[in-house]
């Protein structure tokens, strides 16, 4: 694999992160529909909450997380 390309799993993860965060930012999806709630997942079958809770990290008005991850 050439060193200038990202691995497939990393690419899919980054695209998913951007998609979920942009959907919340532009108010296509309410952030309360993304958090993990075992009652809603197992009794009402809302299985997307298993994945989206890992992809959405809440509103960040500052970029502290981004700076910490880049160091």
C-alpha positions in Angstrom: 0.0 0.0 0.0 1.4 3.4 -0.9 2.2 5.6 2.1 0.2 8.5 0.8 -3.2 6.7 1.0 -5.2 6.1 4.2 -6.3 2.6 5.0 -9.9 1.7 4.1 -11.1 1.4 7.7 -9.7 4.8 8.6 -11.2 6.4 5.5 -14.7 5.0 6.3 -14.4 6.1 9.9 -13.4 9.6 9.0 -16.2 9.9 6.4 -18.7 8.6 8.9 -17.5 11.1 11.6 -17.8 14.0 9.2 -21.3 12.9 7.9 -22.8 12.5 11.4 -21.3 15.7 12.7 -22.4 17.7 9.6 -25.9 16.2 9.9 -26.1 17.5 13.5 -24.4 20.8 12.7 -26.9 21.6 9.8 -29.8 20.3 12.0 -30.8 17.4 9.7 -30.6 15.2 12.8 -31.2 16.1 16.5 -28.2 15.1 18.6 -30.6 13.4 21.1 -31.4 10.8 18.5 -27.8 9.7 18.4 -26.9 9.0 22.0 -26.7 5.4 23.4 -29.7 4.4 25.5 -30.0 0.7 26.2 -33.8 0.8 26.7 -34.3 2.4 23.2 -31.8 0.0 21.6 -33.0 -3.3 23.0 -36.7 -2.7 23.5 -37.5 -0.4 20.6 -35.0 -1.7 18.1 -33.1 1.6 17.5 -29.8 -0.2 16.7 -28.3 2.9 14.9 -27.7 4.3 18.4 -24.9 1.7 18.8 -22.9 3.1 15.9 -23.8 6.8 16.1 -22.9 7.1 19.7 -19.4 6.2 18.8 -19.3 8.7 15.9 -20.8 11.8 17.5 -18.9 13.5 20.3 -21.1 16.5 21.1 -20.9 20.1 20.1 -17.4 21.5 20.5 -17.1 25.2 20.3 -13.4 25.0 20.7 -10.9 22.7 19.1 -9.2 21.3 22.2 -10.0 17.7 21.2 -8.6 18.2 17.6 -5.4 19.8 19.0 -4.9 16.9 21.5 -5.5 14.3 18.8 -3.0 16.0 16.4 -0.2 16.1 18.9 
